[in-house]
Amino acid sequence: MNENKLQQALLDIVMAKAGNDWAKYQIPAPVFTTMQGELVSYDIDKLMVCCRFPVLSEQLNSYGKMQGGVISAAIDNVVGTLSMLVGPPSVTRTAEVKYINEIDENLDFVYVTATFSGQKKNFLYFNAKVESQDGRIVYAKSKFTNWIFA
């Protein structure tokens, strides 16, 4: 499925889930667009979303490596997308990111995959990883907790 059809299919699911409230939300999020994120795949049954992000020169630190905050923002974008599929409106409460390998300026893209791990009261729990396209190199792993505000 091409990217536009994939994004529309995901948007249709979010819109159906949100009912009349969907028009209140900016989908995709402006920060996702600014970071030039692209939806790669999603699986409603496995509660998983994967997106890719280019490694842009303006996201690099002084050593030519992708800055940690940018990596965290990429993860937060994918977790946020998944959160719209699995629960009521929520925002990030805590984020724990473990950086494993540097993301070099010569890399074209990183792939972020988020999975839903459960809900307890007003909290949604997610795991995510940042990796190379072939999955051979893991750059970061994370655990997110979202707070349901609606």
N, C-alpha and C positions, 0 to 999 in steps of 0.2 A: 504494500500500500504506500503511495507516495506521501510525502510529509504533510501536504495540505489536507489530504483526505484523512490522514491519521489524526491531525490536530482537530479537524472538524468532528471526527468520531468521538474523540475525548471531550470536546466542548459539548457535544450533544448529551453525553452522559452527565456531565456536571450540570448542564441546564435542566435536564429532567430531574435530577436529584434536588436542585435548589428551588424548583418550581418558579413562582413569580418573583422570587428574590434574586434570580440570576442576574438581572440587569444592574444590580447594585455593585457587582464585582467587575474588575478589569481583568479580562482573560484574553491572552496571557498577561501576567503581571508586568507592569512597565519595566521593572528591574530585569526580568527574564528577557525582554526584548532588547534592553540596553546591553545586556551581556551576550546578545546574539545566540541565546539558547535555542536548541532545536529538539523537539520531541522525536525520540528514536523508536520507542515501543512502550506499550503498557499491557498489563494483563490483569483484568478485573478479578479473575478467579484467584490468582496468586497475590493480589494486592501489591503490585509492583509497577513502578514507572521508571523509565530510563531516558535520559536526555544527554545531549552532547553540547559542549561549550568550546569555542575556539580559544586557543591560548594567544591573547592579544598583547602586543608590545606595551600598551598602556596599563596592563595588569601585572607587569613584572616589577620585582624589587631591584635594588642596585646590583645584585649578582646575576641578573638575567633569569630569575626563577619566578614562577607565579606566586604572588603574595598570598599568605595564609588566609587573610580576610576575604580575598576573592574566591579562594577554594571553598571557604565556608559559605559564602554567598551562593555559589553554584549549588552546593548541597541543599541549602535552605530553599532555593527555588524548586528543586525537585521534590523535596519533602512537602513543600507547600502545595504543589500540584497534586501529589498523592493524597494529601490531607483533604482536599476538596472532594475526592472520590470516596473516602472511607468514613467520613464523619461530618458532624455539623461544623460550621465555621470555627476556625481555631487559629491561634498564633503561636509562634515559638516561645516556649517557656524556658527551656534549657537546651543547650547544644554542647555536646562533647565531641571534639574532633581530634583524632590521633593522626598526625602526619607521618607517613611511612617512607615515602620516596619523594624527591624533589620533582617538580614539573618544570622541565627545561624549556627555554624559549624556542628550541627547535621542534617541539611537539606541536602538531597542528590542532589537535582536539583532545579533550578529556571527556570521559563518559561517566556520568553519575547515575547510579541505580539506587533507588530507595524502595524499601519494603516496609509494610505495616506490620508491627509485632503485637499490637493489642490496645485495648482501651480499659481504663480503670477510672470509674466515676467521670470527672470532667477532664481527663487527660488521655491523649493519644500518644502512642509510642512508636517510634520509627528507627530503623537502621538504614545506613546508607554507606556506599563505598564509591570512591573515585578511582577509575582505572583506565588503562589503555584500551583501545578498541578491541583488541583480541583477548583482553582480560588477563594477560600474562603479568602485567605490572600493576600493582595496587599502590596508589599514591596516598590515599587517606581512607580512614574508616570513621564512622560517626554514629552517635546515638542522639536522637532528638526526642524531646517531650514537648508536645503542643498542648496548650490550654484551650479548652472549648469555651468560647465567650458568648455564644448565642443561647 
